[in-house]
Amino acid sequence: MEQAQIDATLAEARAHADAGNAEAALKAAGRAHHAALERGSVAAQAEARHCIASIELRLLGNFAAALESARQAAFQFQQAEMPEGECRALATQAMAAARLGYYETSVDCALLAVKLCAGTSSDGASVEQVVAHHALGVAMFIGRSYAEASEASQRAIELAYQCDPPVDTYVLHADLGSTEVMRTLSARSAITAGTTSLELLREHLRRCDELLRDAAPLASIGIGSRSSSALTHAFNKAMLLIWQADLAGAAAQVCRLREAVESSRRPWLQALVLWAGSELALAEGDLPLARNHAKEMIRIALAQNHEGLVSIGLGQLAYLASTAGDHAAAAQALRELAEREQLARSASLRGRVADVERQLELRSRTRQLHASEAGRAHFQQLALEDGLTGLPNRRHFELQLQGLLEEVRTQGSTACLVMIDVDKFKQINDGHSHNAGDAVLQAIAAQIRRCVRDKDFPARLAGDEFVIILRDTGAQAAQALTERIADAVSRHAWSGIAAGLSVSVSLGLAEVLPTDTLRTVLSRSDQGMYANKRDKARAG
């Protein structure tokens, strides 16, 4: 398939997505990606992969798949030296991470997108800038930093009107309406301090209705974005009617929302219908029905892996139980919600903004020093450090591993990969607090640093998982290193973090083969790590 045909197939996929036809859109994007692979075009692969990520995110609700596809697209856009594409992929990655509850990852990706796209348009605002600020607003919203979410979304709207042609702001106003809905609920439940008003919600609903009637041609903010936001708008309208005590109008709007969600075939949006139904039942004085709707909302959100809606459902359930005088149930819901941890996370997010700013400033100076080196990727070393442990993060690790795989294939280099997982880490968090869990991860990172050589590359992969690239190392030497790390961790004075605390790790080792890809070598080391866990379980 020629490049022009790939472009046409992607245009077909976007048209299907904009019409809400997820299955046809995904098939067309898949054909384009297959053709791009056969053609060997990294740029076309990136565009097709990002199209797939957008469909998974906005139309299918497969947030984990969307996150992985967007991550791959961002890497390929970087390889192809396409900063505008990388910005779009990072924004999609941020939004998928937000839906999964990966708040810090979401904000990191959104901030990278904001900073990256700032230099992509030399003449006025760009669609990429709008997309990046929108993603930042969504990330802050999911993290319950509503003031910051509103600020980022308002900035996206300002940029949208500066674009030529102007960008469709329907999605932005719909999301800002959702922010006002959450601000109202938070004030009611005393989750956040301050007062609220329905005026801003009315204003965003009015702007959405105007944009629906306006036939002027506008640039799209993203694949399939309007069809998803139409349901958000319908939900926001139902909530306003409820809070205005127009219960008959609200009941009719909830019915319309239910019908629209059923026809959309997006199961996670059923949680929105139940959320609105819970509010309506509360307004009608039917607390048992309101609580049942909230419980069902939580169940659906959990099944769809939508952590943001799970948290909202728990907050709703706690408020309803308290209103009903069922204080034990309210306390249980609040415990699950972990209010203190959510507030701490919001504060952590604001701190990470400053950290990313410093990293970007440093990397900007580095790029200026190397500006004369033609052909270098223009955003190398962009936010490549894990904020908690100080180790390189997953993005940095994958860049290093890609280079190593090429060396092993072309130069016959010897290398090994070690996967490390903290045993029973959830029990550490649950039994000793998340602060203790963070301290454990920092201590393990320090032990790993002490055990490895200068030429080795340790990194924090995700959560309680670490990984080490061992260059010029065979299996026997690598095995000796894994034993040193396991021994160092077991002998560490963990009682200094929490009384009675004991920590161990499981390790998996894989030699890097000339035929390996990033996925295959990671899979083998991961299997080795789980085998180590099973062996310890049988022995213990």
C-alpha positions in Angstrom: 0.0 0.0 0.0 1.4 3.4 -1.0 1.7 6.3 1.5 -1.3 8.0 -0.1 -3.4 4.9 0.4 -2.3 4.7 4.1 -3.3 8.3 4.6 -6.7 7.6 3.0 -7.3 4.6 5.2 -6.5 6.7 8.3 -8.9 9.3 7.1 -11.5 6.6 6.8 -10.8 5.5 10.3 -11.1 9.0 11.7 -14.4 9.5 9.8 -15.8 6.3 11.3 -14.6 7.4 14.8 -16.2 10.8 14.5 -19.5 9.1 13.6 -19.2 6.9 16.7 -18.6 3.7 14.8 -15.8 2.2 16.9 -15.6 -1.2 15.3 -15.2 0.1 11.7 -12.8 2.8 12.9 -10.6 0.3 14.6 -10.5 -2.1 11.6 -9.5 0.8 9.3 -6.8 2.0 11.6 -5.5 -1.6 12.0 -5.3 -1.9 8.2 -3.3 1.3 8.0 -0.9 0.2 10.7 -0.3 -3.2 9.0 0.4 -1.4 5.7 2.8 1.1 7.5 4.6 -1.9 9.0 5.0 -3.5 5.6 6.2 -0.2 4.1 8.6 0.3 7.0 7.5 3.9 7.6 7.9 4.8 11.3 6.0 8.0 10.8 3.0 6.2 9.3 3.2 3.5 12.0 3.1 6.3 14.7 0.0 8.0 13.1 -1.8 4.7 12.8 -0.9 3.6 16.4 -2.1 7.0 17.7 -5.3 6.6 15.8 -5.8 3.2 17.4 -5.1 4.7 20.9 -7.6 7.4 20.4 -10.3 4.9 19.4 -9.5 2.7 22.3 -9.7 5.7 24.7 -12.7 7.6 23.5 -14.9 5.0 21.9 -14.2 1.6 23.4 -13.1 2.5 26.9 -10.1 0.1 26.7 -7.9 2.5 28.8 -5.0 0.1 29.4 -4.8 -0.7 25.7 -5.0 3.0 24.8 -2.2 3.8 27.3 0.1 1.2 25.7 -0.7 2.3 22.1 -0.2 6.0 22.9 3.1 5.2 24.6 4.3 3.3 21.5 3.0 6.1 19.2 4.9 8.8 21.3 8.1 6.8 21.0 7.7 6.3 17.2 6.9 10.0 16.7 10.1 10.8 18.6 12.0 8.4 16.3 10.5 10.1 13.3 11.4 13.6 14.7 7.7 14.6 14.6 7.2 16.8 17.7 3.6 17.7 16.8 2.7 14.0 16.7 4.6 13.2 19.9 2.7 16.0 21.6 -0.6 14.5 20.5 0.4 11.0 21.6 1.6 12.3 25.0 -1.7 14.0 25.5 -3.6 10.8 24.7 -1.3 8.9 27.0 -2.1 11.4 29.8 -5.8 11.0 29.3 -5.7 7.2 29.3 -3.5 7.2 32.4 -6.0 9.6 34.1 -8.8 7.2 33.5 -6.8 4.4 35.0 -6.0 6.5 38.1 -2.3 6.9 37.3 -2.4 10.5 38.3 1.3 11.3 38.4 1.9 9.6 35.1 -1.0 11.5 33.6 0.2 14.9 34.8 3.8 14.1 33.7 2.7 13.2 30.2 0.4 16.2 29.9 3.1 18.6 31.1 5.6 17.2 28.7 3.0 17.6 25.9 2.4 21.3 27.0 6.1 22.1 27.0 6.9 20.1 23.8 4.1 21.7 21.7 5.1 25.2 22.9 7.9 25.2 20.3 6.0 23.5 17.5 4.1 26.6 16.2 6.1 29.7 15.1 3.0 31.5 13.9 0.1 31.7 16.4 -1.5 28.9 18.4 -1.7 25.2 17.2 -4.1 22.4 17.6 -1.4 20.5 19.5 -1.3 23.3 22.1 -5.0 23.0 22.6 -4.8 19.2 22.9 -2.0 19.4 25.4 -3.7 21.9 27.7 -6.9 19.9 27.5 -5.1 16.8 28.6 -3.6 18.7 31.5 -7.0 19.8 32.5 -8.3 16.2 32.4 -5.3 15.0 34.5 -5.8 17.7 37.1 -9.5 17.0 37.2 -9.1 13.3 37.8 -6.5 14.2 40.5 -9.2 16.4 42.2 -7.2 19.6 41.6 -10.3 21.4 40.2 -8.9 24.9 40.2 -5.9 23.8 38.2 -8.1 21.7 35.9 -10.3 24.7 35.2 -7.3 27.0 34.6 -5.8 24.5 32.1 -9.1 24.0 30.3 -9.7 27.7 30.0 -6.2 28.1 28.5 -7.1 25.4 26.0 -10.2 27.4 25.0 -8.2 30.6 24.6 -5.7 28.8 22.3 -8.5 27.2 20.4 -9.9 30.6 19.3 -6.4 31.7 18.3 -5.9 28.8 15.9 -6.5 29.3 12.2 -9.0 27.8 11.5 -10.5 27.9 15.0 -10.6 24.6 16.9 -13.9 23.1 18.1 -14.3 24.0 21.8 -17.4 21.8 22.3 -15.2 19.1 24.0 -13.5 21.7 26.2 -16.8 23.3 27.4 -18.2 19.8 28.1 -15.2 18.9 30.2 -15.3 22.2 32.0 -19.0 21.5 32.7 -17.9 18.2 34.3 -15.4 20.1 36.4 -18.2 22.4 37.7 -20.3 19.3 38.5 -17.4 17.8 40.5 -16.7 21.1 42.2 -20.4 21.3 43.3 -20.3 17.7 44.6 -17.0 18.2 46.4 -18.3 21.3 48.2 -21.4 19.5 49.2 -19.5 16.5 50.6 -16.8 18.8 52.2 -14.1 17.0 50.3 -12.7 20.3 49.3 -13.1 23.7 50.9 -14.9 26.6 49.4 -18.3 27.6 48.0 -19.7 26.8 44.6 -22.2 28.2 42.1 -24.2 26.7 39.3 -23.7 29.7 37.1 -20.5 28.4 35.5 -22.1 25.0 34.8 -25.0 26.8 33.1 -22.6 28.9 31.0 -20.7 25.8 29.7 -24.0 24.0 28.9 -25.1 27.1 27.0 -21.9 27.3 25.0 -22.2 23.5 24.2 -25.7 24.0 22.9 -24.6 27.0 20.8 -21.8 25.0 19.3 -24.1 22.2 18.4 -26.3 24.6 16.5 -23.3 26.4 14.8 -22.6 25.0 11.4 -19.3 26.9 11.0 -16.4 24.6 10.0 -14.0 24.0 13.0 -10.9 21.9 13.4 -11.3 18.8 15.5 -9.5 18.5 18.9 -9.2 14.7 18.4 -10.5 11.5 16.9 -14.0 10.7 18.0 -14.0 13.5 20.6 -17.4 15.0 19.8 -19.4 11.8 20.0 -17.9 11.1 23.5 -18.4 14.6 24.7 -22.1 14.6 23.6 -22.7 12.1 26.3 -20.8 14.1 28.9 -22.9 17.2 27.9 -26.1 15.2 28.4 -24.9 14.1 31.8 -24.0 17.6 32.8 -27.4 18.8 31.7 -29.2 16.2 33.8 -27.2 17.1 36.9 -28.0 20.8 36.5 -31.8 20.0 36.2 -31.6 17.9 39.4 -29.9 20.7 41.3 -32.4 23.2 40.0 -35.1 21.0 41.5 -36.6 20.4 38.0 -37.2 16.8 38.8 -39.5 16.0 35.9 -37.1 17.6 33.4 -34.2 15.8 35.1 -36.0 12.4 34.9 -36.6 12.9 31.2 -33.0 14.0 30.7 -31.7 10.9 32.5 -33.8 8.7 30.3 -32.4 10.4 27.2 -28.9 9.9 28.6 -29.6 6.2 29.2 -30.8 5.7 25.7 -27.8 7.5 24.2 -25.3 5.5 26.3 -27.0 2.2 25.3 -26.9 3.1 21.6 -23.2 4.1 22.0 -22.2 0.7 23.2 -19.7 2.1 25.6 -20.2 0.2 28.9 -18.2 2.4 31.1 -20.6 5.3 30.4 -23.4 3.3 32.1 -21.7 4.5 35.3 -22.6 8.1 34.3 -26.3 7.1 34.0 -26.2 5.5 37.4 -24.5 8.5 38.9 -27.2 10.8 37.5 -29.9 8.3 38.7 -28.4 8.4 42.2 -28.5 12.2 42.3 -32.1 12.1 41.0 -33.2 9.5 43.6 -31.6 11.6 46.4 -33.5 14.7 45.2 -36.7 12.7 45.2 -36.0 11.6 48.8 -35.5 7.9 47.9 -32.2 7.3 49.7 -32.2 3.4 49.4 -32.5 3.7 45.6 -29.8 6.4 45.5 -27.4 4.2 47.4 -28.2 1.2 45.2 -27.4 3.3 42.1 -24.1 4.5 43.7 -23.1 0.9 44.5 -23.9 -0.3 40.9 -22.0 2.7 39.6 -18.9 1.6 41.5 -19.3 -2.0 40.3 -19.4 -0.9 36.6 -16.5 1.5 37.1 -14.4 -1.2 38.7 -15.3 -3.7 35.9 -14.2 -1.1 33.3 -11.0 -0.2 35.1 -12.1 3.5 35.4 -10.5 4.6 38.6 -11.8 8.1 38.4 -15.4 7.0 38.4 -14.7 4.5 41.2 -13.5 7.3 43.4 -16.5 9.5 42.6 -18.8 6.6 43.3 -17.3 6.0 46.7 -17.6 9.7 47.6 -21.2 9.6 46.5 -21.9 6.5 48.5 -20.2 8.0 51.6 -22.4 11.1 51.4 -25.6 9.1 50.9 -24.8 6.8 53.8 -24.1 9.7 56.1 -27.3 11.4 55.0 -29.2 8.2 55.8 -27.5 8.1 59.3 -25.6 4.9 58.4 -22.3 6.2 59.7 -20.6 2.8 59.7 -21.2 2.5 55.9 -20.1 6.1 55.4 -16.9 5.5 57.3 -16.2 2.4 55.3 -16.7 4.2 52.0 -14.4 7.0 53.1 -11.8 4.5 54.1 -11.9 3.0 50.7 -11.8 6.5 49.1 -8.7 7.2 51.2 -9.4 10.9 51.4 -6.2 11.8 53.0 -4.2 10.0 50.3 -6.1 11.8 47.6 -5.4 15.2 49.1 -1.7 14.2 49.5 -1.7 13.2 45.9 -3.0 16.5 44.8 -0.3 18.2 46.7 2.3 15.8 45.2 1.1 16.7 41.7 1.7 20.4 42.3 5.2 19.5 43.5 5.9 17.4 40.5 4.9 20.4 38.2 7.9 22.3 39.7 10.1 19.2 39.3 9.2 18.9 35.6 9.8 22.6 35.0 13.3 22.2 36.4 14.0 19.1 34.3 12.7 20.8 31.2 14.9 23.9 31.8 18.0 21.7 32.2 17.2 19.7 29.1 16.5 23.0 27.2 20.1 24.1 28.0 21.4 20.7 26.9 19.6 21.0 23.6 21.0 24.4 23.0 24.6 23.2 23.6 24.1 20.4 21.1 22.1 22.4 18.5 24.9 22.1 16.0 24.9 18.3 16.1 22.6 17.6 13.1 20.4 14.6 13.2 20.1 14.3 17.0 16.6 13.8 18.4 15.5 17.3 19.6 14.1 16.2 22.9 16.5 13.6 24.3 16.5 13.1 28.0 13.1 14.7 28.5 11.8 14.0 32.0 13.6 10.7 32.3 13.9 10.4 36.0 11.5 8.7 38.5 10.5 11.4 41.1 10.3 9.0 44.1 13.5 7.0 43.8 15.7 9.2 41.7 16.3 6.2 39.3 15.7 6.5 35.6 12.0 5.9 34.8 10.4 3.6 32.3 10.7 6.0 29.4 14.4 6.3 29.9 14.8 2.5 30.4 13.1 1.7 27.2 15.3 4.1 25.2 18.4 2.5 26.7 17.1 -1.0 26.1 16.2 -0.2 22.4 19.8 0.9 21.9 21.2 -2.2 23.7 19.0 -4.6 21.5 20.5 -3.0 18.4 24.1 -3.5 19.8 23.4 -7.1 20.5 22.0 -7.7 17.0 24.6 -5.9 15.1 27.8 -6.1 17.3 27.3 -9.4 19.1 27.4 -7.7 22.5 26.6 -9.7 25.7 24.0 -8.4 28.1 21.4 -9.5 30.7 18.2 -8.0 32.0 17.2 -8.4 35.7 13.6 -7.8 36.8 13.0 -7.1 40.5 9.6 -7.1 42.3 9.0 -6.3 46.0 7.3 -9.3 47.7 3.9 -8.6 49.2 4.2 -4.8 48.6 0.5 -4.3 48.9 0.6 -5.8 52.4 3.4 -3.3 53.3 1.2 -0.4 52.1 -1.9 -1.7 53.8 -0.2 -2.7 57.1 2.3 0.1 57.5 1.0 3.1 55.4 1.8 4.3 51.9 4.5 6.6 53.4 6.3 3.4 54.6 5.8 1.9 51.2 7.4 4.9 49.5 10.3 4.7 52.0 10.8 1.0 51.2 11.0 1.7 47.4 13.6 4.4 48.1 15.6 2.1 50.3 15.5 -0.7 47.7 16.6 1.8 45.0 19.6 2.7 47.1 20.5 -0.9 47.6 20.3 -1.5 43.9 22.6 1.4 43.2 25.2 0.1 45.7 25.2 -3.3 44.0 25.5 -2.4 40.4 28.5 -1.1 38.4 28.8 2.3 36.7 28.1 0.8 33.3 24.9 -0.9 34.4 21.5 0.8 34.1 19.0 0.4 37.0 15.5 1.9 36.6 12.2 1.9 38.3 9.8 0.3 35.8 6.4 0.9 37.6 5.0 0.7 41.1 7.1 -1.8 43.0 9.0 -3.1 40.0 12.6 -2.3 39.2 14.8 -3.4 36.3 18.5 -3.5 35.6 20.4 -3.6 32.3 23.7 -5.4 32.7 26.1 -4.6 29.9 29.0 -7.0 29.0 27.6 -9.5 31.4 26.9 -13.3 31.0 24.3 -15.3 32.9 26.6 -16.5 35.6 27.8 -13.1 36.6 24.3 -11.7 36.4 23.0 -14.5 38.7 25.7 -13.5 41.3 24.5 -9.9 41.1 20.9 -10.9 41.7 21.9 -12.9 44.8 23.8 -9.9 46.1 20.8 -7.7 45.7 18.4 -10.1 47.3 20.8 -10.6 50.2 21.3 -6.8 50.6 17.6 -6.2 50.7 16.9 -9.0 53.2 19.7 -7.7 55.6 18.6 -4.1 55.5 17.5 -2.6 58.8 13.8 -2.3 57.8 12.7 -1.6 61.4 14.0 1.9 60.9 11.0 2.5 58.6 8.4 0.7 60.6 8.5 -1.6 63.6 8.2 -5.3 62.6 8.7 -4.5 58.9 10.4 -7.2 56.8 11.1 -6.9 53.1 12.3 -9.3 50.4 12.4 -9.2 46.7 11.9 -11.6 43.8 14.3 -11.5 40.8 14.1 -12.7 37.3 17.1 -13.0 34.9 17.1 -13.1 31.1 20.0 -13.1 28.7 19.5 -10.6 25.8 19.4 -12.5 22.5 20.0 -11.2 19.0 16.4 -12.0 18.1 14.9 -10.2 21.1 12.5 -7.3 21.1 11.8 -5.1 24.0 8.7 -7.1 24.7 10.3 -10.6 24.5 13.2 -9.9 26.8 11.0 -8.2 29.3 8.6 -11.1 29.2 11.3 -13.7 29.9 12.8 -11.7 32.8 9.2 -11.2 34.1 8.6 -15.0 33.9 11.8 -15.6 35.8 10.8 -13.2 38.5 7.4 -14.9 39.0 9.1 -18.3 39.0 11.3 -17.0 41.8 8.2 -15.9 43.7 6.6 -19.4 43.3 9.7 -21.1 44.4 9.8 -19.0 47.6 6.1 -19.6 48.2 6.6 -23.4 48.0 9.6 -23.3 50.3 8.0 -21.0 52.8 
